[in-house]
Amino acid sequence: MEIKFDETIREKAPGVRLLVGEATVVDSPTDDRLWSEIETVSKRIAESYEMPMVNKRPGIAATRAAYKACGKEPNRYRPSTEAMCRRIVRGDGLYRTTAIVDLINLVSIVSGYSIGAFDRDKIEGEVLTLGVGREGEPYEAIHRGPLNIAGMPVLRDSVGGIATPTSDNARTCMTSLTRHLLIVVNIYGEEMDPEGVVSYTTRLLRDYAHATDIAFNIWSPDATAPVYME
């Protein structure tokens, strides 16, 4: 999968990097071992942050800054990591769903980065382009319905948008039948180092999603080729 960056995002968020991973997986209901890991991290976050400090985490703050630069108000359309951490600090916790969804959420709250996770076989074409949403551009967010992505960073395949840091598109979402997983970690400013994200995600995928054929690359606007990570 090749990643490109359009001129608008190069101007508005020149420091952006996308950490892109692929793997062959088998999903299942979240088991108690994974949920215990999530509860341990959630407890640490709840004890470490008061609500006004959640959006000051470096990864979250950098994503919010990119939203503002692109023309979106991040308090109305929060990045997914911020929304999850706010739930945790508020005492609501995260939803328990399936192993892949929950382990991706775990990596997100640990790293501070919003992460997209997709069924690779539903993506149209071999190139994804990061740009900025346009007025009236259609987008059907998972569990949210139509989402106004104008002025929001958006990742597109050959058909249209598949992901924003706020929500992925229902068109390319994972199901219990998903076997080829694509992960995109949005790094607008560094909090957890990419090598740490790769190591942590790889361990979780192997432990809880029976993952094989795991590979990561990191793409940036100023690079002519990706950096192989795993």
N, C-alpha and C positions, 0 to 999 in steps of 0.2 A: 504494500500500500504506500503510494507516494503522497507526500504532503506538500501543498503549496500555500503561499500567503499572498493575498491580494494587496494592492497598493494602499488601500484605506487602512487595513490593519497594520501594515508596515509603518504607516505614519502615526496612527493613534496609539499603538502598543508595540514599539520597536523591540522591546526586550522579551517578548513572548517566546516561549518554547513549548512544543508539544512532545510529550513522552508517549510513544505509541507502542502498544504491546499486542501480540496475537498469541493465541493458544488454542489447542483442541481440548475441550472440556466436557464434563458431564455434570449437569445441575441436579440438585436434590433439595429437599427441605433443610433448613439450617439446623445442624445438630447442636447438642448442648455444649460441646467443646468450643465451637466457634462463637456461640452466643456468650459463653463465659468470657472469652477474649474481648468481645464487644462491651460487655458490662464492666469489665475491669478498666478499659480505656475510657468509657463513658463516666465512670466514677472519678477518674483522674481529671477529666476535663471539667466536670461539675465542681470539683474542689479547687481548680486552678483559675477559673475565670468567673468574674461577675458579668452580667449581661452587657454593660457598656464596653467591656473589653474584648468581647468575642470578635468584633469586626476589626480589631487592632492586630490580630494575628497576621504575621507578614504575608502569608499566602492569600488570605482572605482580603486584606487591605489592598494588595496589589491587583487582585481581580476586580475589586470595587473601583479602583482608580481607572482600570481599563474600561469599565462600564461608563464612567463619567466622561472619559476622553472620547468614547464612541457615541455619546449622546443619550445614555440610559441612566435612569435614577436607580441606584442599587438598593435604596431602602424600599422601593416598590417591587423590584424584581431581584430578590436576593440570590447571590450564588448559592448553589446547593449545599456546599460545605458550611457556609454561614448558617443557613436555615437549619441544618442538622445540629450544629453545635448550640444554636439558640434553644432548640428543643431540649437538648441534654441539660443545659444550664437552668432552664425553666423547670426541669423535673419531669418532663414528659417522656424522655427517652426516645429511642429509635423503634421503628416498626420491625418486627421479625418476619422475614419473607422467605427468600431462598438463599442457598449458600453463596451463589455468585453475586447476587445483588448485595447481600449483607457483607461479604468480604470486601467488595468494592467500596461500600459505605465506610467500612472500618479503615481502609487505607486512606480514604478521603479525610476523615476526622482526625486521623493521626498526622497526616502530612500537611493539612491546611489547603489542599488543592481540590477544586471541583473536577470530577472524573466522569467521563462518558463511557458507557459500556454497551456494546452493540452485537447483534447477530451479524457476523461478517458476511454471511451468505445473502443478506437482505440489502447490502450496500451496492449501489449501482456504479459500476466503473471501478477503476484501479487508482483513482486520484481523489483525494479530499482537499478542499481548499478552505482555508480560514479567512473569513471576511467579516463584514458588518451587515446586520439585517437591514432590509429596506422597508419603507412604508408599504403596508398592504401585502407583504410577503407571507404566504400561507405557512402555518406551522402548527402541528397538532402535538402538543406536549403530553407525555405519559401522565395519566391520572389528573391532568389539568384541563385538557381540551385545547381550544384555540389559544395561542399565546402570541402576544404582540412582540415580535423580536426586532422591530425597528430600532436601530441604534444599539443593538446588543451584539457582542461577538458571536458569530455563528459559523459552524463547520458544515460544509455542503459537499454532497456527492454530485453525480452528474444530473440527478433529478431535482435536488433542492436541499434544504437544511436538514441535518440529522442531529445536531447537538448545539446547545448553548451551555454556558456554565450554570444556568438556572435549571434547565430541564432538557432531557433527551427527547427526540421525536418518537412517537409511537410507531412510525413506519418501520424503523430499524431496531425496535426493541427486542430484547431477549425473551425467549419462552423456554418451557421445559424441553423443547426439541432442539434448542440451540446447541450446536457442537463446535462451531468455529467462533471464538470470542475475539472481538476487537476492543481494546481499551485505549482511551485517549485521556491523558492527564494534562490539564491546563495549567501551565506554569507561567504566570504573568510576573511573578517576582518570587525569588527562592525562599522557602522555609525549610523543608526537608530536602536534603540533597538527592538528585535523581538516582544516584546509585543506591541510596537507601530505600527509595521507593521501589526500585526494581527488585531488590533483594527481598523486601517485605512482601510485596505483591506475589512474587514467585513462590515464596514459602506458603502463603495462604492458598494460592491456586493449587499447589500440589497436595496440600493437606486436606482441602475441603472440596475441591472440584475435580479431582483425579486428572489434573492437567498434564498434558504432554506437549511437545513441540512449542515450548514457550520461547518467544523472542521479543526483544525490545529495541527500539531505535528512538533517538531524540532528534527532533527537527527544529530548526530556527530560521528566521527570515534571511539571515546573512550567510547561511551555509549552502554550499552547492550540493551537498549530499548529507544523509543522516549520520549520526554517530551511533555505532552499534553498541548496545548496552548489555546484552545477555546472550 
